[in-house]
């Protein structure tokens, strides 16, 4: 019985090393979502503990009871570089894989990511050629919106919606150890890789 346990543990360790899987990886970052002033206040309180921070303007819209986060192409490219845009490879097991690139979005176009393609998309009067491109998420799940729409930087200003801010806070330690008291609309623990 003891030998069987040793063989099992050895196999598990070797398999995790060979596949690059790190089951003990801890979060080293937090994404904050909310009003600009809430985010700025949180950044001011955290400034001494931060290794790095980035701020991004986003917009929030409703479509058939679902919340859409509207992001600029530039914002999404920055998140891709930090391996924070992930494809869901197995919905039942919650398996994800960071994507390495996304195509640039041309003016007048958009890319939509959601669990499933919506029957219709209401952009409150903005005429965009939007393509549904699959089930991608930010971080490890849908913490703030049900879907996210990537638009060209030039189209972002003309899209109606509530302006919000998203901030990416990077720490040298696991930020959950001190609690997640940021006083914003939503927080999301993430593992940032560059």
Rosetta constraint file for C-alpha pairs under 8 A:
AtomPair CA 1 CA 5 HARMONIC 6.34 0.50
AtomPair CA 2 CA 6 HARMONIC 6.30 0.50
AtomPair CA 3 CA 7 HARMONIC 6.13 0.50
AtomPair CA 4 CA 8 HARMONIC 6.12 0.50
AtomPair CA 5 CA 9 HARMONIC 6.18 0.50
AtomPair CA 6 CA 10 HARMONIC 6.06 0.50
AtomPair CA 7 CA 11 HARMONIC 6.07 0.50
AtomPair CA 8 CA 12 HARMONIC 6.16 0.50
AtomPair CA 9 CA 13 HARMONIC 6.20 0.50
AtomPair CA 10 CA 14 HARMONIC 6.12 0.50
AtomPair CA 11 CA 15 HARMONIC 5.96 0.50
AtomPair CA 12 CA 16 HARMONIC 6.19 0.50
AtomPair CA 13 CA 17 HARMONIC 6.26 0.50
AtomPair CA 14 CA 18 HARMONIC 6.11 0.50
AtomPair CA 15 CA 19 HARMONIC 6.09 0.50
AtomPair CA 16 CA 20 HARMONIC 6.00 0.50
AtomPair CA 16 CA 21 HARMONIC 4.89 0.50
AtomPair CA 16 CA 22 HARMONIC 6.68 0.50
AtomPair CA 16 CA 23 HARMONIC 7.88 0.50
AtomPair CA 17 CA 21 HARMONIC 6.34 0.50
AtomPair CA 17 CA 22 HARMONIC 7.70 0.50
AtomPair CA 25 CA 191 HARMONIC 7.78 0.50
AtomPair CA 26 CA 174 HARMONIC 6.17 0.50
AtomPair CA 26 CA 191 HARMONIC 6.73 0.50
AtomPair CA 27 CA 173 HARMONIC 7.96 0.50
AtomPair CA 27 CA 174 HARMONIC 5.35 0.50
AtomPair CA 27 CA 175 HARMONIC 6.96 0.50
AtomPair CA 27 CA 176 HARMONIC 7.63 0.50
AtomPair CA 27 CA 189 HARMONIC 6.04 0.50
AtomPair CA 27 CA 190 HARMONIC 5.12 0.50
AtomPair CA 27 CA 191 HARMONIC 4.47 0.50
AtomPair CA 27 CA 192 HARMONIC 7.53 0.50
AtomPair CA 28 CA 170 HARMONIC 5.95 0.50
AtomPair CA 28 CA 171 HARMONIC 5.33 0.50
AtomPair CA 28 CA 172 HARMONIC 6.47 0.50
AtomPair CA 28 CA 173 HARMONIC 5.79 0.50
AtomPair CA 28 CA 174 HARMONIC 4.95 0.50
AtomPair CA 28 CA 175 HARMONIC 6.27 0.50
AtomPair CA 28 CA 189 HARMONIC 7.77 0.50
AtomPair CA 28 CA 190 HARMONIC 6.49 0.50
AtomPair CA 28 CA 191 HARMONIC 5.28 0.50
AtomPair CA 28 CA 192 HARMONIC 6.29 0.50
AtomPair CA 29 CA 168 HARMONIC 6.98 0.50
AtomPair CA 29 CA 169 HARMONIC 5.34 0.50
AtomPair CA 29 CA 170 HARMONIC 4.36 0.50
AtomPair CA 29 CA 171 HARMONIC 5.75 0.50
AtomPair CA 29 CA 174 HARMONIC 7.34 0.50
AtomPair CA 29 CA 175 HARMONIC 6.53 0.50
AtomPair CA 29 CA 189 HARMONIC 5.97 0.50
AtomPair CA 29 CA 190 HARMONIC 5.11 0.50
AtomPair CA 29 CA 191 HARMONIC 5.89 0.50
AtomPair CA 29 CA 192 HARMONIC 6.20 0.50
AtomPair CA 30 CA 168 HARMONIC 5.95 0.50
AtomPair CA 30 CA 169 HARMONIC 5.23 0.50
AtomPair CA 30 CA 170 HARMONIC 6.74 0.50
AtomPair CA 30 CA 175 HARMONIC 7.29 0.50
AtomPair CA 30 CA 187 HARMONIC 6.57 0.50
AtomPair CA 30 CA 188 HARMONIC 5.44 0.50
AtomPair CA 30 CA 189 HARMONIC 4.54 0.50
AtomPair CA 30 CA 190 HARMONIC 5.59 0.50
AtomPair CA 31 CA 166 HARMONIC 6.75 0.50
AtomPair CA 31 CA 167 HARMONIC 5.60 0.50
AtomPair CA 31 CA 168 HARMONIC 4.63 0.50
AtomPair CA 31 CA 169 HARMONIC 6.28 0.50
AtomPair CA 31 CA 187 HARMONIC 5.67 0.50
AtomPair CA 31 CA 188 HARMONIC 5.05 0.50
AtomPair CA 31 CA 189 HARMONIC 6.49 0.50
AtomPair CA 31 CA 190 HARMONIC 7.10 0.50
AtomPair CA 32 CA 39 HARMONIC 6.90 0.50
AtomPair CA 32 CA 165 HARMONIC 7.98 0.50
AtomPair CA 32 CA 166 HARMONIC 5.51 0.50
AtomPair CA 32 CA 167 HARMONIC 5.10 0.50
AtomPair CA 32 CA 168 HARMONIC 6.52 0.50
AtomPair CA 32 CA 169 HARMONIC 7.80 0.50
AtomPair CA 32 CA 182 HARMONIC 7.93 0.50
AtomPair CA 32 CA 184 HARMONIC 6.75 0.50
AtomPair CA 32 CA 185 HARMONIC 7.70 0.50
AtomPair CA 32 CA 186 HARMONIC 6.01 0.50
AtomPair CA 32 CA 187 HARMONIC 4.76 0.50
AtomPair CA 32 CA 188 HARMONIC 6.64 0.50
AtomPair CA 33 CA 39 HARMONIC 7.38 0.50
AtomPair CA 33 CA 144 HARMONIC 7.29 0.50
AtomPair CA 33 CA 164 HARMONIC 7.33 0.50
AtomPair CA 33 CA 165 HARMONIC 5.95 0.50
AtomPair CA 33 CA 166 HARMONIC 4.67 0.50
AtomPair CA 33 CA 167 HARMONIC 6.75 0.50
AtomPair CA 33 CA 184 HARMONIC 6.42 0.50
AtomPair CA 33 CA 185 HARMONIC 5.75 0.50
AtomPair CA 33 CA 186 HARMONIC 5.13 0.50
AtomPair CA 33 CA 187 HARMONIC 6.33 0.50
AtomPair CA 34 CA 38 HARMONIC 6.44 0.50
AtomPair CA 34 CA 39 HARMONIC 6.45 0.50
AtomPair CA 34 CA 164 HARMONIC 5.58 0.50
AtomPair CA 34 CA 165 HARMONIC 5.57 0.50
AtomPair CA 34 CA 166 HARMONIC 6.68 0.50
AtomPair CA 34 CA 184 HARMONIC 5.41 0.50
AtomPair CA 34 CA 185 HARMONIC 4.80 0.50
AtomPair CA 34 CA 186 HARMONIC 6.70 0.50
AtomPair CA 35 CA 39 HARMONIC 6.38 0.50
AtomPair CA 35 CA 163 HARMONIC 7.76 0.50
AtomPair CA 35 CA 164 HARMONIC 5.05 0.50
AtomPair CA 35 CA 165 HARMONIC 5.86 0.50
AtomPair CA 35 CA 184 HARMONIC 7.40 0.50
AtomPair CA 35 CA 185 HARMONIC 7.63 0.50
AtomPair CA 36 CA 40 HARMONIC 6.15 0.50
AtomPair CA 36 CA 164 HARMONIC 6.11 0.50
AtomPair CA 36 CA 165 HARMONIC 5.29 0.50
AtomPair CA 37 CA 41 HARMONIC 6.03 0.50
AtomPair CA 38 CA 42 HARMONIC 6.27 0.50
AtomPair CA 38 CA 183 HARMONIC 6.81 0.50
AtomPair CA 38 CA 184 HARMONIC 5.63 0.50
AtomPair CA 39 CA 43 HARMONIC 6.16 0.50
AtomPair CA 39 CA 165 HARMONIC 7.00 0.50
AtomPair CA 39 CA 166 HARMONIC 7.61 0.50
AtomPair CA 39 CA 167 HARMONIC 6.94 0.50
AtomPair CA 39 CA 184 HARMONIC 6.61 0.50
AtomPair CA 40 CA 44 HARMONIC 6.18 0.50
AtomPair CA 41 CA 45 HARMONIC 6.38 0.50
AtomPair CA 42 CA 46 HARMONIC 6.16 0.50
AtomPair CA 42 CA 182 HARMONIC 5.66 0.50
AtomPair CA 42 CA 183 HARMONIC 7.18 0.50
AtomPair CA 42 CA 184 HARMONIC 7.84 0.50
AtomPair CA 43 CA 47 HARMONIC 5.71 0.50
AtomPair CA 46 CA 50 HARMONIC 6.28 0.50
AtomPair CA 49 CA 171 HARMONIC 6.78 0.50
AtomPair CA 50 CA 169 HARMONIC 6.70 0.50
AtomPair CA 50 CA 170 HARMONIC 5.95 0.50
AtomPair CA 50 CA 171 HARMONIC 5.04 0.50
AtomPair CA 50 CA 172 HARMONIC 7.44 0.50
AtomPair CA 51 CA 169 HARMONIC 7.84 0.50
AtomPair CA 51 CA 170 HARMONIC 5.49 0.50
AtomPair CA 51 CA 171 HARMONIC 4.91 0.50
AtomPair CA 51 CA 172 HARMONIC 6.07 0.50
AtomPair CA 52 CA 169 HARMONIC 6.18 0.50
AtomPair CA 52 CA 170 HARMONIC 5.04 0.50
AtomPair CA 52 CA 171 HARMONIC 6.93 0.50
AtomPair CA 53 CA 167 HARMONIC 6.97 0.50
AtomPair CA 53 CA 168 HARMONIC 5.51 0.50
AtomPair CA 53 CA 169 HARMONIC 4.56 0.50
AtomPair CA 53 CA 170 HARMONIC 5.95 0.50
AtomPair CA 54 CA 167 HARMONIC 5.58 0.50
AtomPair CA 54 CA 168 HARMONIC 5.13 0.50
AtomPair CA 54 CA 169 HARMONIC 6.72 0.50
AtomPair CA 55 CA 165 HARMONIC 7.02 0.50
AtomPair CA 55 CA 166 HARMONIC 5.89 0.50
AtomPair CA 55 CA 167 HARMONIC 4.32 0.50
AtomPair CA 55 CA 168 HARMONIC 6.39 0.50
AtomPair CA 56 CA 75 HARMONIC 6.53 0.50
AtomPair CA 56 CA 165 HARMONIC 5.79 0.50
AtomPair CA 56 CA 166 HARMONIC 5.15 0.50
AtomPair CA 56 CA 167 HARMONIC 6.09 0.50
AtomPair CA 57 CA 71 HARMONIC 7.56 0.50
AtomPair CA 57 CA 163 HARMONIC 7.10 0.50
AtomPair CA 57 CA 164 HARMONIC 6.11 0.50
AtomPair CA 57 CA 165 HARMONIC 4.65 0.50
AtomPair CA 57 CA 166 HARMONIC 6.24 0.50
AtomPair CA 58 CA 69 HARMONIC 6.76 0.50
AtomPair CA 58 CA 70 HARMONIC 5.69 0.50
AtomPair CA 58 CA 71 HARMONIC 5.34 0.50
AtomPair CA 58 CA 72 HARMONIC 7.57 0.50
AtomPair CA 58 CA 163 HARMONIC 5.97 0.50
AtomPair CA 58 CA 164 HARMONIC 5.25 0.50
AtomPair CA 58 CA 165 HARMONIC 5.47 0.50
AtomPair CA 58 CA 166 HARMONIC 6.59 0.50
AtomPair CA 59 CA 69 HARMONIC 5.86 0.50
AtomPair CA 59 CA 70 HARMONIC 4.95 0.50
AtomPair CA 59 CA 71 HARMONIC 6.94 0.50
AtomPair CA 59 CA 160 HARMONIC 7.96 0.50
AtomPair CA 59 CA 161 HARMONIC 5.50 0.50
AtomPair CA 59 CA 162 HARMONIC 5.25 0.50
AtomPair CA 59 CA 163 HARMONIC 4.50 0.50
AtomPair CA 59 CA 164 HARMONIC 5.58 0.50
AtomPair CA 59 CA 165 HARMONIC 7.85 0.50
AtomPair CA 60 CA 67 HARMONIC 6.80 0.50
AtomPair CA 60 CA 68 HARMONIC 5.66 0.50
AtomPair CA 60 CA 69 HARMONIC 4.82 0.50
AtomPair CA 60 CA 70 HARMONIC 6.09 0.50
AtomPair CA 60 CA 161 HARMONIC 5.37 0.50
AtomPair CA 60 CA 162 HARMONIC 5.14 0.50
AtomPair CA 60 CA 163 HARMONIC 6.57 0.50
AtomPair CA 60 CA 164 HARMONIC 7.03 0.50
AtomPair CA 61 CA 67 HARMONIC 5.82 0.50
AtomPair CA 61 CA 68 HARMONIC 5.10 0.50
AtomPair CA 61 CA 69 HARMONIC 6.65 0.50
AtomPair CA 61 CA 70 HARMONIC 7.60 0.50
AtomPair CA 61 CA 123 HARMONIC 7.76 0.50
AtomPair CA 61 CA 160 HARMONIC 7.76 0.50
AtomPair CA 61 CA 161 HARMONIC 5.06 0.50
AtomPair CA 61 CA 162 HARMONIC 6.67 0.50
AtomPair CA 62 CA 66 HARMONIC 5.53 0.50
AtomPair CA 62 CA 67 HARMONIC 4.73 0.50
AtomPair CA 62 CA 68 HARMONIC 5.93 0.50
AtomPair CA 63 CA 67 HARMONIC 6.40 0.50
AtomPair CA 63 CA 68 HARMONIC 6.99 0.50
AtomPair CA 63 CA 121 HARMONIC 6.41 0.50
AtomPair CA 63 CA 122 HARMONIC 5.92 0.50
AtomPair CA 63 CA 123 HARMONIC 7.82 0.50
AtomPair CA 66 CA 145 HARMONIC 7.56 0.50
AtomPair CA 66 CA 146 HARMONIC 5.89 0.50
AtomPair CA 66 CA 147 HARMONIC 7.64 0.50
AtomPair CA 67 CA 145 HARMONIC 4.96 0.50
AtomPair CA 67 CA 146 HARMONIC 5.34 0.50
AtomPair CA 67 CA 147 HARMONIC 6.62 0.50
AtomPair CA 68 CA 145 HARMONIC 5.54 0.50
AtomPair CA 68 CA 146 HARMONIC 6.13 0.50
AtomPair CA 68 CA 147 HARMONIC 4.99 0.50
AtomPair CA 68 CA 148 HARMONIC 5.27 0.50
AtomPair CA 68 CA 149 HARMONIC 6.80 0.50
AtomPair CA 69 CA 144 HARMONIC 7.90 0.50
AtomPair CA 69 CA 145 HARMONIC 5.80 0.50
AtomPair CA 69 CA 146 HARMONIC 7.94 0.50
AtomPair CA 69 CA 147 HARMONIC 6.40 0.50
AtomPair CA 69 CA 148 HARMONIC 4.58 0.50
AtomPair CA 69 CA 149 HARMONIC 6.15 0.50
AtomPair CA 70 CA 148 HARMONIC 5.80 0.50
AtomPair CA 70 CA 149 HARMONIC 4.79 0.50
AtomPair CA 70 CA 150 HARMONIC 6.02 0.50
AtomPair CA 70 CA 151 HARMONIC 7.22 0.50
AtomPair CA 70 CA 156 HARMONIC 7.83 0.50
AtomPair CA 71 CA 75 HARMONIC 6.31 0.50
AtomPair CA 71 CA 76 HARMONIC 6.70 0.50
AtomPair CA 71 CA 148 HARMONIC 7.19 0.50
AtomPair CA 71 CA 149 HARMONIC 6.12 0.50
AtomPair CA 71 CA 150 HARMONIC 5.01 0.50
AtomPair CA 71 CA 151 HARMONIC 6.38 0.50
AtomPair CA 71 CA 156 HARMONIC 7.61 0.50
AtomPair CA 72 CA 76 HARMONIC 6.45 0.50
AtomPair CA 72 CA 150 HARMONIC 5.59 0.50
AtomPair CA 72 CA 151 HARMONIC 5.17 0.50
AtomPair CA 72 CA 152 HARMONIC 5.79 0.50
AtomPair CA 72 CA 153 HARMONIC 5.18 0.50
AtomPair CA 72 CA 156 HARMONIC 6.34 0.50
AtomPair CA 73 CA 77 HARMONIC 6.17 0.50
AtomPair CA 73 CA 104 HARMONIC 6.63 0.50
AtomPair CA 73 CA 105 HARMONIC 6.30 0.50
AtomPair CA 73 CA 150 HARMONIC 5.76 0.50
AtomPair CA 73 CA 151 HARMONIC 5.71 0.50
AtomPair CA 73 CA 152 HARMONIC 5.41 0.50
AtomPair CA 73 CA 153 HARMONIC 6.11 0.50
AtomPair CA 74 CA 78 HARMONIC 6.39 0.50
AtomPair CA 74 CA 153 HARMONIC 6.95 0.50
AtomPair CA 75 CA 79 HARMONIC 6.42 0.50
AtomPair CA 76 CA 80 HARMONIC 6.12 0.50
AtomPair CA 76 CA 85 HARMONIC 7.78 0.50
AtomPair CA 76 CA 150 HARMONIC 7.29 0.50
AtomPair CA 77 CA 81 HARMONIC 6.36 0.50
AtomPair CA 77 CA 101 HARMONIC 7.59 0.50
AtomPair CA 77 CA 102 HARMONIC 7.25 0.50
AtomPair CA 78 CA 82 HARMONIC 6.60 0.50
AtomPair CA 79 CA 83 HARMONIC 6.31 0.50
AtomPair CA 79 CA 84 HARMONIC 5.26 0.50
AtomPair CA 79 CA 85 HARMONIC 6.16 0.50
AtomPair CA 80 CA 84 HARMONIC 5.71 0.50
AtomPair CA 80 CA 85 HARMONIC 5.33 0.50
AtomPair CA 80 CA 98 HARMONIC 7.80 0.50
AtomPair CA 80 CA 99 HARMONIC 6.76 0.50
AtomPair CA 80 CA 100 HARMONIC 6.45 0.50
AtomPair CA 80 CA 101 HARMONIC 6.41 0.50
AtomPair CA 80 CA 102 HARMONIC 7.73 0.50
AtomPair CA 81 CA 100 HARMONIC 7.38 0.50
AtomPair CA 81 CA 193 HARMONIC 7.99 0.50
AtomPair CA 81 CA 194 HARMONIC 6.35 0.50
AtomPair CA 82 CA 192 HARMONIC 5.59 0.50
AtomPair CA 82 CA 193 HARMONIC 5.05 0.50
AtomPair CA 82 CA 194 HARMONIC 4.95 0.50
AtomPair CA 83 CA 98 HARMONIC 5.34 0.50
AtomPair CA 83 CA 99 HARMONIC 6.79 0.50
AtomPair CA 83 CA 100 HARMONIC 7.33 0.50
AtomPair CA 83 CA 192 HARMONIC 6.60 0.50
AtomPair CA 83 CA 193 HARMONIC 5.85 0.50
AtomPair CA 83 CA 194 HARMONIC 7.06 0.50
AtomPair CA 84 CA 98 HARMONIC 6.56 0.50
AtomPair CA 84 CA 138 HARMONIC 5.64 0.50
AtomPair CA 84 CA 139 HARMONIC 4.87 0.50
AtomPair CA 84 CA 190 HARMONIC 7.66 0.50
AtomPair CA 84 CA 191 HARMONIC 7.71 0.50
AtomPair CA 84 CA 192 HARMONIC 6.79 0.50
AtomPair CA 85 CA 98 HARMONIC 5.83 0.50
AtomPair CA 85 CA 99 HARMONIC 6.18 0.50
AtomPair CA 85 CA 136 HARMONIC 6.74 0.50
AtomPair CA 85 CA 137 HARMONIC 5.80 0.50
AtomPair CA 85 CA 138 HARMONIC 4.84 0.50
AtomPair CA 85 CA 139 HARMONIC 6.20 0.50
AtomPair CA 86 CA 96 HARMONIC 5.95 0.50
AtomPair CA 86 CA 97 HARMONIC 5.24 0.50
AtomPair CA 86 CA 98 HARMONIC 4.18 0.50
AtomPair CA 86 CA 99 HARMONIC 5.56 0.50
AtomPair CA 86 CA 136 HARMONIC 5.44 0.50
AtomPair CA 86 CA 137 HARMONIC 5.33 0.50
AtomPair CA 86 CA 138 HARMONIC 6.30 0.50
AtomPair CA 86 CA 139 HARMONIC 6.69 0.50
AtomPair CA 86 CA 140 HARMONIC 7.46 0.50
AtomPair CA 87 CA 96 HARMONIC 5.45 0.50
AtomPair CA 87 CA 97 HARMONIC 5.31 0.50
AtomPair CA 87 CA 98 HARMONIC 6.25 0.50
AtomPair CA 87 CA 99 HARMONIC 6.52 0.50
AtomPair CA 87 CA 135 HARMONIC 6.18 0.50
AtomPair CA 87 CA 136 HARMONIC 4.46 0.50
AtomPair CA 87 CA 137 HARMONIC 6.45 0.50
AtomPair CA 88 CA 94 HARMONIC 7.14 0.50
AtomPair CA 88 CA 95 HARMONIC 5.95 0.50
AtomPair CA 88 CA 96 HARMONIC 4.43 0.50
AtomPair CA 88 CA 97 HARMONIC 6.59 0.50
AtomPair CA 88 CA 135 HARMONIC 6.09 0.50
AtomPair CA 88 CA 136 HARMONIC 6.11 0.50
AtomPair CA 88 CA 137 HARMONIC 7.41 0.50
AtomPair CA 89 CA 94 HARMONIC 7.82 0.50
AtomPair CA 89 CA 95 HARMONIC 5.52 0.50
AtomPair CA 89 CA 96 HARMONIC 5.30 0.50
AtomPair CA 89 CA 97 HARMONIC 6.73 0.50
AtomPair CA 90 CA 94 HARMONIC 5.78 0.50
AtomPair CA 90 CA 95 HARMONIC 4.95 0.50
AtomPair CA 90 CA 96 HARMONIC 7.02 0.50
AtomPair CA 91 CA 95 HARMONIC 6.60 0.50
AtomPair CA 96 CA 140 HARMONIC 7.45 0.50
AtomPair CA 104 CA 152 HARMONIC 7.98 0.50
AtomPair CA 105 CA 109 HARMONIC 6.29 0.50
AtomPair CA 105 CA 110 HARMONIC 6.26 0.50
AtomPair CA 105 CA 111 HARMONIC 7.32 0.50
AtomPair CA 105 CA 150 HARMONIC 7.34 0.50
AtomPair CA 105 CA 151 HARMONIC 6.13 0.50
AtomPair CA 105 CA 152 HARMONIC 5.33 0.50
AtomPair CA 106 CA 110 HARMONIC 7.66 0.50
AtomPair CA 106 CA 151 HARMONIC 7.81 0.50
AtomPair CA 106 CA 152 HARMONIC 5.80 0.50
AtomPair CA 107 CA 151 HARMONIC 7.60 0.50
AtomPair CA 107 CA 152 HARMONIC 5.29 0.50
AtomPair CA 107 CA 153 HARMONIC 7.89 0.50
AtomPair CA 107 CA 154 HARMONIC 6.63 0.50
AtomPair CA 107 CA 155 HARMONIC 6.40 0.50
AtomPair CA 108 CA 127 HARMONIC 7.47 0.50
AtomPair CA 108 CA 128 HARMONIC 5.12 0.50
AtomPair CA 108 CA 129 HARMONIC 6.30 0.50
AtomPair CA 108 CA 151 HARMONIC 7.99 0.50
AtomPair CA 108 CA 152 HARMONIC 7.38 0.50
AtomPair CA 108 CA 155 HARMONIC 6.77 0.50
AtomPair CA 109 CA 128 HARMONIC 5.16 0.50
AtomPair CA 109 CA 129 HARMONIC 4.61 0.50
AtomPair CA 109 CA 130 HARMONIC 5.65 0.50
AtomPair CA 109 CA 131 HARMONIC 7.96 0.50
AtomPair CA 109 CA 151 HARMONIC 6.49 0.50
AtomPair CA 109 CA 152 HARMONIC 7.11 0.50
AtomPair CA 110 CA 128 HARMONIC 6.48 0.50
AtomPair CA 110 CA 129 HARMONIC 6.12 0.50
AtomPair CA 110 CA 130 HARMONIC 4.44 0.50
AtomPair CA 110 CA 131 HARMONIC 6.34 0.50
AtomPair CA 110 CA 149 HARMONIC 6.56 0.50
AtomPair CA 110 CA 150 HARMONIC 5.46 0.50
AtomPair CA 110 CA 151 HARMONIC 4.69 0.50
AtomPair CA 110 CA 152 HARMONIC 7.15 0.50
AtomPair CA 111 CA 130 HARMONIC 5.51 0.50
AtomPair CA 111 CA 131 HARMONIC 5.05 0.50
AtomPair CA 111 CA 132 HARMONIC 6.00 0.50
AtomPair CA 111 CA 133 HARMONIC 6.46 0.50
AtomPair CA 111 CA 149 HARMONIC 5.64 0.50
AtomPair CA 111 CA 150 HARMONIC 5.13 0.50
AtomPair CA 111 CA 151 HARMONIC 6.80 0.50
AtomPair CA 112 CA 130 HARMONIC 6.64 0.50
AtomPair CA 112 CA 131 HARMONIC 5.99 0.50
AtomPair CA 112 CA 132 HARMONIC 4.69 0.50
AtomPair CA 112 CA 133 HARMONIC 6.00 0.50
AtomPair CA 112 CA 134 HARMONIC 7.61 0.50
AtomPair CA 112 CA 147 HARMONIC 7.14 0.50
AtomPair CA 112 CA 148 HARMONIC 5.89 0.50
AtomPair CA 112 CA 149 HARMONIC 4.48 0.50
AtomPair CA 112 CA 150 HARMONIC 6.43 0.50
AtomPair CA 113 CA 132 HARMONIC 6.10 0.50
AtomPair CA 113 CA 133 HARMONIC 5.76 0.50
AtomPair CA 113 CA 134 HARMONIC 5.35 0.50
AtomPair CA 113 CA 135 HARMONIC 5.56 0.50
AtomPair CA 113 CA 136 HARMONIC 5.55 0.50
AtomPair CA 113 CA 137 HARMONIC 7.47 0.50
AtomPair CA 113 CA 147 HARMONIC 5.62 0.50
AtomPair CA 113 CA 148 HARMONIC 5.42 0.50
AtomPair CA 113 CA 149 HARMONIC 6.41 0.50
AtomPair CA 114 CA 132 HARMONIC 7.83 0.50
AtomPair CA 114 CA 134 HARMONIC 6.30 0.50
AtomPair CA 114 CA 135 HARMONIC 5.05 0.50
AtomPair CA 114 CA 136 HARMONIC 6.52 0.50
AtomPair CA 114 CA 137 HARMONIC 7.70 0.50
AtomPair CA 114 CA 146 HARMONIC 6.54 0.50
AtomPair CA 114 CA 147 HARMONIC 4.43 0.50
AtomPair CA 114 CA 148 HARMONIC 6.70 0.50
AtomPair CA 115 CA 134 HARMONIC 7.17 0.50
AtomPair CA 115 CA 135 HARMONIC 4.91 0.50
AtomPair CA 115 CA 136 HARMONIC 7.61 0.50
AtomPair CA 115 CA 146 HARMONIC 7.67 0.50
AtomPair CA 115 CA 147 HARMONIC 7.31 0.50
AtomPair CA 116 CA 134 HARMONIC 7.24 0.50
AtomPair CA 116 CA 135 HARMONIC 6.90 0.50
AtomPair CA 117 CA 132 HARMONIC 6.22 0.50
AtomPair CA 117 CA 134 HARMONIC 7.67 0.50
AtomPair CA 123 CA 127 HARMONIC 7.38 0.50
AtomPair CA 123 CA 159 HARMONIC 7.41 0.50
AtomPair CA 123 CA 160 HARMONIC 7.43 0.50
AtomPair CA 124 CA 159 HARMONIC 7.86 0.50
AtomPair CA 124 CA 160 HARMONIC 6.40 0.50
AtomPair CA 126 CA 158 HARMONIC 7.53 0.50
AtomPair CA 126 CA 159 HARMONIC 6.11 0.50
AtomPair CA 126 CA 160 HARMONIC 7.57 0.50
AtomPair CA 137 CA 141 HARMONIC 5.73 0.50
AtomPair CA 137 CA 142 HARMONIC 6.15 0.50
AtomPair CA 138 CA 142 HARMONIC 6.71 0.50
AtomPair CA 139 CA 188 HARMONIC 7.72 0.50
AtomPair CA 139 CA 189 HARMONIC 7.78 0.50
AtomPair CA 139 CA 190 HARMONIC 5.66 0.50
AtomPair CA 139 CA 191 HARMONIC 7.61 0.50
AtomPair CA 140 CA 190 HARMONIC 7.06 0.50
AtomPair CA 142 CA 146 HARMONIC 6.07 0.50
AtomPair CA 142 CA 147 HARMONIC 7.71 0.50
AtomPair CA 143 CA 186 HARMONIC 7.32 0.50
AtomPair CA 143 CA 187 HARMONIC 7.58 0.50
AtomPair CA 143 CA 188 HARMONIC 6.36 0.50
AtomPair CA 144 CA 186 HARMONIC 6.53 0.50
AtomPair CA 151 CA 155 HARMONIC 6.28 0.50
AtomPair CA 151 CA 156 HARMONIC 6.24 0.50
AtomPair CA 152 CA 156 HARMONIC 6.41 0.50
AtomPair CA 153 CA 157 HARMONIC 7.67 0.50
AtomPair CA 154 CA 158 HARMONIC 7.93 0.50
AtomPair CA 155 CA 159 HARMONIC 6.55 0.50
AtomPair CA 170 CA 192 HARMONIC 7.32 0.50
AtomPair CA 171 CA 175 HARMONIC 6.69 0.50
AtomPair CA 175 CA 179 HARMONIC 7.05 0.50
AtomPair CA 175 CA 180 HARMONIC 7.37 0.50
AtomPair CA 175 CA 189 HARMONIC 7.94 0.50
AtomPair CA 176 CA 180 HARMONIC 6.02 0.50
AtomPair CA 176 CA 189 HARMONIC 7.61 0.50
AtomPair CA 180 CA 187 HARMONIC 7.44 0.50
AtomPair CA 182 CA 187 HARMONIC 7.69 0.50
